[in-house]
């Protein structure tokens, strides 16, 4: 019996509008089929990463440290992430996904020092120059922040990008192919893409995020509880 190499990439999606976007486009262009686990629609979270070529966990307004009724899949997602880390399945975490990955790897997610919403500067660290995803990134990036929580990194993590208010913007754990992006659109900045936020005018300075304005007829939105 022949062994089939895993090709599918699973994207764990917490909200209808928090899809894989450019990440999915790049993966499919590389010949990797993408399938979604839509937890917001009751989709079950797999117990293990068996058969997966990679795992992507997207963002959402939930907290990575809170087993509230609004985040009923938290325990199952942490179980899947720990299994993926153990099996060395490549993992990408974005925002809430990054916090969950930090917790799964032995770090701590916690409330930050207030909301950070809007465009702001991020700088890469010296270690980023040796990272496959960040090697072509400029030292200074202007990205979209959208978060209010942060995290303390696992002992074996390598910080790849930072900013003054929320120091953890991107990090890598061992083995090197496990990468976690904290900011709302840091990955998009690296791909020269923009994050779609409909009906809202975002501040040019993320420090002024509390002044986020609503578009006509649209309710106020909670910032994603993500590390920054």
N, C-alpha and C positions, 0 to 999 in steps of 0.2 A: 504494500500500500504506500503510495507516494504522499509526501507531506506538502501541503499547500501553504505558501507564505502568506501571512495576513496582509490584506490590502485596505480594508475598510478603516476609515477614521470616524470615530464617534464624537459628535458635538453635543454636549449637554447644554440645553437651552432653557433658561428660567422664565423668559417672557417672550411673547410673540414677536416683539420688535428687537429683541437681543439675539439676532441670528449671527451666523459666522461671517457674513458679508465677504470682504476681500480675502479673509483667511480661507473660506470655503472655495472661492474662485481659484486661489493659488493651488490648493490641494487637488482640486479636480483637474486643473491644467497639468499637474504632475502625474496624472493617472491614478489618483487615489480616490476611490468612491467615498462620498461623505454621506453619512446618515445621522439623523438628529434624534436625540432623546428629549422630547418636549415635556419637561416636568410640569410646566404650567397647564398642560392639557391632560395630566394624569399618567404620562408615559412612565413606565417602570425603569428605574436605574439598574443596570446590570450589576450582578454581584462580583464579577471579575472582568478583567480586560482580555480574556481569552478570545482569540480571533481578531483582535484589533491591531492595526499597524500603528495607531496613535490615538490619543485622547485629547479633546479640547473642551474646556469648561468655561462657559461665558459668564457674563455679569448679571446683575439683578439688584433689586433694592433691599434684599434680605441681609442679615448679618451672619458672618461665618462663625460667630461665637454664640449664636442664639438658636436653641431648639424651639422656636415659637411655632404656633399653628400656621404662620405664614411661610414657614420653611420646613415642611414635613419631610423633605428628601435629604436634609442635611446629613444625617447619620449614614444613609445609604451612599451618598456621594463621597463622604470621607472614607468609607470602606472601599469603594471603587478606586479612589485616588491612592490609598495606601497600597492596594494590591498592584496598581500600575507602577508605583514607585518601586515596589519590591521586584516586580518582573522586568523593570527597566524598559517599560513601554514609553515611548516619547510622549510627553505631556506639555500642553500649552494652556496656561490659565490666564484669563483676562478679567481684571477687576475683582468681582466677587470670587471668580475662579482662582485668582491668584491668592486670595486670602485663604480659601479652602485648601489649596495646595500647600501653603505655608503651615497650616495646622496639621495637615496629613503628614508633612515631613518633620514635624516636631517643633514648629514655631508656635507663635501666639497671635491671634487676631483680637483686636480690641478697638473701642471707640477712639477716634482721633480728636484733634483739638478744634473741631468745628468743620463746617462744610467748606469744600473747595470746589467751586463750579466756575468754569470759564477757561479761556485760553491762558496758558502760563508757560514759563520757561522750565525746561528739564535739561540736565546735563548728564552726559554719559561718564562713567568712571574709567580709569585706566584699564581695568579688566575687560571692558567692553570691546576693546580693540582686538582681543583674541577670541571673541565669541562669534560663532558663525552667523548669528542673526544680526548682531550689532556691528560687525566689522566694517561695514560700509556706511554706518550712520555718522553724521557730523557730531562734534562734541556738544553742541548746543542745539536743542530742539524746542520748537514751540508747539505744544500739544493741548488737546482739550481735556481738562480735568473735570471729574464728576464723581465726587466721593466725600465721605465723612468719617470713614473708619481707617485704621491703619494696622500694622502688624509688626511683630518682632521676629526677625528671621531665624530659621534653624541654624545650628552651629556650623553646618557644612555649606551654607549658602554663600554665593558670591553676588555682591551688589553690582548691578550693571548700569543703573540710571537713578538719578536722585534730583530732588529740589529742596529748597530751604524749609518750606513749611511741612511737607510730608516726605521725609528722606528716602523712603522705599518706593521707587517708581518701577523698577524692574530688577529681577534677580534670577539667578540660576542655582539649582541644587545639583548635587552629584548623583548620578553621572551627568556629564555636561549637556546631554541632549534634553534635559528637563528644564524648561524655561517658563517663567511666570512674569506677566506684565500687570502692574498694579493700576496705572493711570487709565482714565476713561478712553483715551484714544492714542496711547503711546505706540501701539502696534500700527495704527493707521498712519501716524506720522512717519514711521520708518518706511511705510509703503507709499508715501506721498499721497495718501487718500484722506478724505475728510469724513468724519463721523456724522451720519444724518440725524439731526435733531429738529423735528418738524414743529413749526408754529412757535418757536422761541428765538429770542435774540440773546445770544450769550455774551457776557462781558468780555472785554479784551484783556482784563486783568483778573485772573482766577481768585485773587484775594477778595475781590468784590462780588464773589459768587452769591452772596445773600441777596443781591439786587436782581437776581434772575427774573426776567419779565415773561409773562405769559402772552401767548398769541391770542387772538380773538376767539372767544368761546372755548378755550382749552383750560382744563383744571390745572392747578398747581401740582407739580410732580416732585416726589421725594428724590433727593439725589441718590445715586447708587451707593450703597454702603460698601465702598471699596477702599482698599488702601491707596495711598497716593504716593 
